[in-house]
Amino acid sequence: MRAEGVEELALAGNFSPRFAEQPILGQIGPLQVRLARDSEEIAAAQSLRFRVFYREMGAKPGTLQALEERDADRFDFVCDHLLVIDTSLPGLERDRIVGTYRLLPQERAVAAGGFYSDGEFALETLVARHPGRRFLELGRSCVLPAYRSRRTIELLWQGIWAYCRSHNVDVMTGCASFPGTVPAAHAEALSFLAHFCRAEDPWHVSARAGRFAAMDLMPAEAVNAKTALAAMPPLIKGYLRLGARFGDGCVIDHDFSTTDVLVVLPVEAISERYIAYYGAEAQRFAV
């Protein structure tokens, strides 16, 4: 779902005080994870997203996005931007960014007119059913090819978990994607999510009626769990390990050439062993 483009970047010269000095949220070897500290680092993250989404994965840029070579939309200004930085690389820190994740807390989503995922899934109905919960939307996850390893994924989760602790997050949600716009190409993996990992009440949420595409493309008895999991994108496998459930129906995003599913992950549902694993690091870095 491509938003308005990069005209909002005219606002980027005067970011709010939350983009001041940010502490390290996690570290593995030379890789560090923290939030962006200024508009230049956010622009660098947008440039990295452009390289991955548009040049590598075939998303369709708008005119201004192609001109600026940045993946940018109106949500960037209100989001926090998690960065993975390889400190062993030469140059300024913004030149060392090798991965990024966009974080949108609920109160800023309200100020922005809703979550990004609202355009594809009826997320506002889920939020309305849980007025006492604080939601965090995760999105725009990408990592440079040379860094697509379990170590980098673990570092991102260190940062997310530290962020969740320091911001009192109760529920994580957001779109995750399969490559391409033909759900049948991922029939077994999507069917596995539909039959065995669908969010039930009170966490049930559906793709919007005008964009709904079926996920249960194979009967449950025909799905082989081992091969289905092997076919999952690494990010979705990571969510599954943590205990995530998924919305009803997928959405074809022609602008990004992806098939999107909605992740629903209440913090209380995260597996205890992962709480212990990531919590040990988050205790060091949460502020």
Phi, psi and omega in degrees: 000100181280133178267204195291344181111209188253010179297334178294343180295346174298336179276350193287349181285351184222065181290155183292168184299344180295345179268017175287190183312127181243137181284163173292133180257349179182158181205135171225112183059227180280354182272132176238154175231134178200175176277154175300143185256346180198175184294332179292321178291324176295319177298322178294321177295320177296322177294320177297316178300320179298315180301316184282308187288319188264310182285319185272315190259356171085019174295159185257110182282151168285174184301313182289323177298317179294322180294315182278341187055047176224140169272105185221145173213182187292343181281337184303325184292331183259355182270160162266148184240111179279132184238138167258126185239128175268103185290349180277349180280153178282168174095186178289162182300324180294339177276353182256007181287123183241355179199157180205157178213136182259131185242125181237100177292155187302317185294330177281329175297319177301315180295331182272358180093013177132171176283156176303317185292347179302335180291341182245327184232153182280061186293329183296332178289325177294314180298319182296331179285349183229066185295339180269002183256148178255118184264149174228125177266130177254137180196177177053040179285128173203150182221142177297148186308318183294345184248012181277079184226167178298327180298317180293319177299317179297322179294318176302319180289329171303313181295317180296318182292319176298320178296315180299318179295316184283341180250009176055046180281135179257328185219130172256140179211177179143164179280142168233154194233145164261145179289144176090167185246022179240097181306327181299337177292344180236034190304314185289317180295315179295320179295322177301314179297318183293317186276326190242350186228018182284138178290128178257168177307140007270014185255006182297139176207144185241156168296150181296145188305320182285351184235359185297129170233138184295144175256333184277072185275348176228149175294151185304321184290345180268353184274126174264114186301320183296312181287328177296314180293323179296332181272356182285141169301147183306322181297318181291322175299321178298317177298318180298318179300327182282345179109017182292154169240169190230150181293169180272117180092152175245169183230133176273120179254099184289331180295321182259001180056048181225163170246116190259142171237156181257126179269136174232117185224089172296138181303324182295342181269352181294134183304139184302323182293330178281327173301315181294321184291306182280332181296327179298319178286320181297327178298327180286325191251340182296140180231000000 
